[in-house]
Amino acid sequence: MANKIKLKSHRGAAKRFTVLGSGKVKINHAFRRHILTKKTTKYKRGLRKGTYASPANAPTIKKLLPY
């Protein structure tokens, strides 16, 4: 019986995305690193919370994270 090769996770994707038990992909917001003075406090506060990847991008991300 031939053994299948164990797949590696894409390390860059693993540091950015989390696949939840429901199948959704959790991500952090962008635009929070620098040039923050011109952004409003309300806008920056909204960027703190995580969000979910769009349904169009989720299958691609899941391929990068097999386990």
N, C-alpha and C positions, 0 to 999 in steps of 0.2 A: 504494500500500500504506500503510495507516494505521499510524502509530507508536503503540505503547502508552505510556501515561503511566508514568513510572518511579515506583515506590512509595517512600515514605520510611519509614525505620525509626522506631519509637517510641523516642525518646531516653531516656525514663525506664526503659524495659524494657532497652534496650541497655546501660545502666550496671549493671544488676542480674543479667542472665542471659547465659549463653553457650550457644549450640547447638553440640553436639559433632558430629563426623563420624558417629558411630553413631546420631544423631538424638535422643539424650538431651539434656535441658536442665539445665545445671549452675547451682547457686545457692549463695549463702552463707547460713549460719544467721542467724536473727534473735536478739534478746535478748542482744546482746553489747555494747551501747552505754553503758548507764548502769545504776544500781542493782546494781552488781556485788558489793557487800560481802556481801549475803545469799545469794549463789549460791556453791556449793561450787567448789573448784579443779578437781575432776574434771569437773563439769558445764561449766565455762567452757572447759576444755581440749578437750572434745568439740565445742564450738561453733566452734573454730578451723577445723576441716576443712570443706571444701565438701560439698555433698550434691546430690542430683538432685531435680528437680521431680517431683511425682506424675504418673503417667500421665494422670490426669484433667485436670490443668492444663496439661500440655505442649503440646497442640494450640493452645490459646489464646495461649500465649507465642510459639509459632512464627509465628502470624499477625502478631504485632506486630513480628517480626524477619524480614522477607522475604529479606534478603541476608546 
